[in-house]
Amino acid sequence: HTVRRQSIKRGEQRQMPSLPHTAESTVREEHFSSRRKQLEDYLTNILKMPMYRNYHGTMEFVGVSQLSFIHDLGPKGIEGFIMKRSGGHRIPGLNCCGQGRMCYRWSKRWLVVKDSFLMYMKPDSGAISFVLLVDKEFNIKIGRKETETKYGLQIDNLCRSLILKCNSYRHAQWWRQGIDEFIRKHGKDFLTEHRFGSYAAVQENTLAKCPNFPIYTSLFNLVLWVVEYEDELLCLQATSAVCFIYLYFLRLSPEIFMKRPVVEGNRWRLDCILKRKA
């Protein structure tokens, strides 16, 4: 608290906005609209004050993070704290060598839903721990029978079966419905198979050079090209580069697998490809 008081700039608004004192049960129906306006004004005033706006409790209540409104990451989906279980990878070497519940580890993470992917972050540092892409095998299940977890939520794709644990069955239903509706509204192109077996739809007017020249393209375009043409374009674009490989838009993880599903270990992981070329 001492550090927080010292960090407040002079002249900065400090007074807490007043919350309506009338109990909800005593508000008449004809006053609902004015009551709603009072609550909206209260939250608006709270968010105008940096000391309260940046407080972790406020961000959790509103459901926002530092990645919520970045335009290049797509529209904002639901967000919130969740318990995630380790393991579930379909990639050899990433799972625990043992079997059974004793090998699982539960961790609290901040889950972010976007149109083409889900990701969870560490709450203390905000570091991104894992990104789950939306593809043709994307599916959501709930219930103990499916997840072997009370109030469990299972999210599948081609690379992983992610198990989450909620506070109640209603909470699990809220997450399932929110994720499913958002993905089907904004990311439906990734749920079906496209040309050449790609999970990504054909992108018009994307910036990329001819495969006979070094790569002058964004990482996102490179991923789309590689997934769409698989072996042929991967060899042309990445492994045939002689002098330079230029990568732009480095917001995707360098550990992304350029060929999916993964059947050859880490051979076609982006950082491994670049290491071989170097």
C-alpha positions as CSV (number, residue, x, y, z in Angstrom):
1,H,0.0,0.0,0.0
2,T,2.9,2.4,0.8
3,V,4.4,1.8,-2.7
4,R,1.0,2.3,-4.3
5,R,0.4,5.6,-2.4
6,Q,3.9,6.8,-3.5
7,S,3.3,5.9,-7.1
8,I,0.1,7.9,-7.3
9,K,0.7,11.1,-9.3
10,R,-0.3,14.4,-7.8
11,G,-3.5,15.7,-9.1
12,E,-4.7,12.2,-10.0
13,Q,-8.3,11.4,-9.0
14,R,-8.3,9.2,-5.9
15,Q,-11.8,9.4,-4.5
16,M,-13.8,6.2,-4.9
17,P,-17.0,6.6,-6.8
18,S,-20.1,6.1,-4.8
19,L,-22.1,2.9,-5.3
20,P,-25.9,3.0,-5.1
21,H,-26.9,2.1,-1.5
22,T,-30.4,0.8,-2.3
23,A,-30.7,-3.0,-2.1
24,E,-31.6,-4.8,-5.4
25,S,-34.6,-6.5,-3.8
26,T,-36.2,-3.1,-3.1
27,V,-35.8,-1.6,-6.5
28,R,-39.1,-1.3,-8.4
29,E,-39.4,-2.6,-11.9
30,E,-40.0,0.9,-13.3
31,H,-36.7,2.0,-11.8
32,F,-34.6,-0.8,-13.4
33,S,-33.3,1.4,-16.3
34,S,-32.1,4.1,-14.0
35,R,-30.6,1.5,-11.7
36,R,-28.7,0.0,-14.6
37,K,-27.5,3.5,-15.6
38,Q,-26.2,4.1,-12.1
39,L,-24.2,0.9,-12.2
40,E,-22.8,1.7,-15.6
41,D,-21.7,5.1,-14.5
42,Y,-20.1,3.6,-11.4
43,L,-18.0,1.1,-13.4
44,T,-17.1,3.8,-16.0
45,N,-15.8,6.0,-13.2
46,I,-13.8,3.1,-11.7
47,L,-12.2,2.4,-15.1
48,K,-11.2,6.0,-15.6
49,M,-9.0,5.9,-12.5
50,P,-5.6,4.2,-13.3
51,M,-5.1,3.0,-9.7
52,Y,-8.3,1.0,-9.9
53,R,-8.3,0.2,-13.6
54,N,-4.9,-1.6,-13.4
55,Y,-5.7,-3.5,-10.2
56,H,-5.7,-7.2,-10.8
57,G,-9.1,-7.6,-9.1
58,T,-10.7,-5.1,-11.4
59,M,-9.3,-6.8,-14.5
60,E,-10.5,-10.1,-13.3
61,F,-14.0,-8.8,-12.6
62,V,-14.3,-7.1,-16.0
63,G,-12.6,-10.0,-17.8
64,V,-9.8,-8.3,-19.6
65,S,-6.0,-8.6,-19.9
66,Q,-3.1,-7.0,-21.7
67,L,-4.0,-9.0,-24.9
68,S,-7.8,-8.2,-24.9
69,F,-7.8,-5.3,-27.4
70,I,-4.8,-5.9,-29.7
71,H,-6.3,-5.5,-33.1
72,D,-4.0,-7.9,-34.8
73,L,-5.0,-10.7,-32.5
74,G,-8.7,-10.5,-33.6
75,P,-11.9,-9.7,-31.7
76,K,-12.1,-10.1,-28.0
77,G,-13.5,-13.4,-26.6
78,I,-14.3,-14.4,-23.1
79,E,-11.4,-14.5,-20.6
80,G,-10.9,-15.6,-17.0
81,F,-9.0,-17.7,-14.5
82,I,-9.2,-21.4,-14.9
83,M,-7.4,-24.5,-13.5
84,K,-5.7,-26.4,-16.3
85,R,-4.2,-29.9,-16.1
86,S,-0.8,-30.8,-17.4
87,G,-0.3,-33.3,-20.2
88,G,-2.7,-34.2,-23.0
89,H,-0.2,-33.5,-25.8
90,R,-0.3,-35.6,-28.9
91,I,3.3,-34.6,-29.6
92,P,5.9,-37.2,-28.6
93,G,8.1,-36.2,-25.7
94,L,5.8,-33.5,-24.2
95,N,3.9,-35.6,-21.8
96,C,4.8,-37.2,-18.5
97,C,6.4,-40.6,-18.9
98,G,4.0,-42.1,-16.3
99,Q,0.4,-42.8,-16.4
100,G,-2.5,-42.0,-14.1
101,R,-3.6,-39.1,-12.0
102,M,-0.4,-39.1,-9.9
103,C,1.5,-37.6,-12.9
104,Y,-0.9,-34.7,-13.5
105,R,-0.3,-31.3,-12.1
106,W,-3.0,-28.6,-11.8
107,S,-2.1,-24.9,-12.3
108,K,-4.0,-21.7,-12.2
109,R,-3.9,-19.9,-15.5
110,W,-5.6,-16.9,-17.3
111,L,-7.5,-18.3,-20.3
112,V,-7.9,-16.1,-23.4
113,V,-10.3,-17.0,-26.3
114,K,-9.7,-15.6,-29.7
115,D,-11.1,-16.3,-33.1
116,S,-8.4,-18.7,-34.3
117,F,-6.8,-19.9,-31.1
118,L,-7.0,-20.3,-27.3
119,M,-4.2,-19.5,-25.0
120,Y,-3.4,-19.4,-21.3
121,M,-1.0,-17.2,-19.4
122,K,0.7,-17.3,-16.1
123,P,-1.2,-14.9,-13.8
124,D,1.9,-13.5,-12.0
125,S,4.0,-12.6,-15.0
126,G,1.5,-12.6,-17.9
127,A,3.8,-14.9,-19.9
128,I,2.0,-17.0,-22.5
129,S,2.4,-20.7,-21.5
130,F,0.5,-22.4,-24.4
131,V,-1.4,-21.7,-27.6
132,L,-4.1,-24.1,-28.8
133,L,-5.0,-23.5,-32.4
134,V,-8.5,-23.9,-33.8
135,D,-8.6,-26.6,-36.5
136,K,-11.0,-29.2,-38.0
137,E,-10.7,-31.4,-34.9
138,F,-11.6,-28.6,-32.5
139,N,-14.2,-29.9,-30.0
140,I,-15.4,-29.2,-26.5
141,K,-16.7,-31.7,-24.0
142,I,-17.8,-31.4,-20.4
143,G,-18.5,-33.8,-17.6
144,R,-16.7,-36.2,-15.4
145,K,-17.2,-39.1,-17.8
146,E,-15.4,-37.3,-20.6
147,T,-12.7,-35.5,-18.6
148,E,-12.2,-37.8,-15.5
149,T,-12.5,-34.5,-13.5
150,K,-15.4,-33.1,-11.5
151,Y,-16.7,-30.1,-13.3
152,G,-14.2,-30.8,-16.0
153,L,-14.0,-29.2,-19.5
154,Q,-12.0,-30.8,-22.3
155,I,-10.9,-28.9,-25.4
156,D,-9.4,-31.0,-28.3
157,N,-7.6,-30.2,-31.4
158,L,-5.1,-32.0,-33.6
159,C,-2.2,-31.5,-31.2
160,R,-3.6,-31.6,-27.7
161,S,-6.4,-32.6,-25.5
162,L,-6.6,-29.8,-22.9
163,I,-8.3,-30.5,-19.6
164,L,-9.7,-27.6,-17.5
165,K,-11.4,-27.7,-14.1
166,C,-14.2,-25.3,-13.3
167,N,-15.8,-24.3,-10.0
168,S,-19.2,-25.8,-10.8
169,Y,-21.1,-27.5,-13.6
170,R,-22.8,-24.2,-14.4
171,H,-19.3,-22.6,-14.7
172,A,-18.2,-25.3,-17.0
173,Q,-21.4,-24.8,-19.1
174,W,-20.6,-21.1,-19.3
175,W,-17.1,-21.7,-20.6
176,R,-18.3,-24.3,-23.1
177,Q,-21.1,-22.2,-24.5
178,G,-19.0,-19.0,-24.6
179,I,-16.1,-20.6,-26.4
180,D,-18.3,-22.6,-28.8
181,E,-20.4,-19.6,-29.8
182,F,-17.5,-17.3,-30.2
183,I,-15.4,-19.7,-32.3
184,R,-18.4,-20.6,-34.6
185,K,-19.2,-16.9,-35.1
186,H,-15.6,-15.6,-35.7
187,G,-13.5,-18.6,-36.5
188,K,-15.8,-20.9,-38.5
189,D,-13.3,-20.9,-41.4
190,F,-10.8,-22.9,-39.3
191,L,-13.3,-25.6,-38.3
192,T,-13.5,-27.1,-41.8
193,E,-10.9,-28.6,-44.1
194,H,-9.9,-26.5,-47.1
195,R,-7.9,-26.8,-50.2
196,F,-5.0,-29.3,-50.1
197,G,-6.2,-30.5,-46.7
198,S,-5.3,-27.2,-45.0
199,Y,-7.1,-26.1,-41.8
200,A,-6.8,-22.5,-43.0
201,A,-9.0,-20.9,-45.6
202,V,-7.4,-19.4,-48.8
203,Q,-6.2,-15.9,-48.0
204,E,-6.5,-13.3,-50.8
205,N,-4.1,-10.4,-51.3
206,T,-1.5,-11.6,-48.7
207,L,2.1,-10.2,-49.0
208,A,4.6,-12.9,-50.1
209,K,7.4,-13.2,-52.6
210,C,7.9,-16.0,-55.2
211,P,9.3,-19.2,-53.7
212,N,12.4,-18.9,-55.9
213,F,13.5,-15.9,-53.9
214,P,14.4,-15.6,-50.2
215,I,11.4,-15.2,-47.9
216,Y,10.1,-11.6,-47.5
217,T,6.9,-12.5,-45.7
218,S,5.2,-12.3,-42.4
219,L,5.3,-15.3,-40.1
220,F,1.5,-15.6,-40.4
221,N,1.7,-15.7,-44.2
222,L,4.5,-18.3,-44.0
223,V,2.3,-20.5,-41.7
224,L,-0.6,-20.2,-44.1
225,W,1.5,-21.1,-47.1
226,V,3.2,-24.1,-45.4
227,V,0.0,-25.5,-44.0
228,E,-1.8,-25.2,-47.4
229,Y,1.0,-26.7,-49.6
230,E,2.6,-28.9,-46.9
231,D,5.8,-30.7,-48.1
232,E,6.2,-29.0,-51.4
233,L,6.0,-25.4,-50.2
234,L,7.8,-26.1,-47.0
235,C,10.8,-27.3,-49.0
236,L,10.6,-24.3,-51.4
237,Q,10.0,-21.6,-48.8
238,A,12.1,-22.6,-45.8
239,T,14.6,-25.3,-46.7
240,S,15.6,-23.9,-50.1
241,A,16.6,-20.4,-48.7
242,V,20.3,-19.8,-49.5
243,C,21.2,-16.5,-47.9
244,F,18.4,-15.0,-45.9
245,I,15.1,-15.9,-44.2
246,Y,13.3,-12.7,-43.2
247,L,10.5,-13.2,-40.6
248,Y,8.1,-10.4,-39.7
249,F,5.2,-10.2,-37.2
250,L,6.9,-12.3,-34.5
251,R,3.9,-12.6,-32.2
252,L,3.5,-16.3,-32.9
253,S,5.5,-18.8,-30.9
254,P,8.8,-19.9,-32.6
255,E,7.8,-23.4,-31.3
256,I,4.9,-23.6,-33.7
257,F,4.8,-26.8,-35.8
258,M,4.8,-26.0,-39.5
259,K,3.4,-29.5,-40.4
260,R,0.5,-30.8,-38.4
261,P,-0.3,-33.3,-37.0
262,V,3.2,-33.9,-35.6
263,V,4.6,-37.3,-36.7
264,E,8.3,-36.7,-36.8
265,G,9.1,-35.2,-33.4
266,N,10.4,-31.6,-33.6
267,R,11.8,-31.8,-37.1
268,W,9.2,-29.4,-38.6
269,R,9.0,-27.0,-35.6
270,L,9.9,-23.5,-36.8
271,D,12.8,-22.9,-34.5
272,C,14.3,-26.3,-35.5
273,I,13.9,-25.5,-39.2
274,L,15.7,-22.2,-38.7
275,K,18.5,-23.9,-36.6
276,R,19.1,-26.4,-39.4
277,K,19.3,-23.7,-42.0
278,A,21.7,-21.7,-39.8
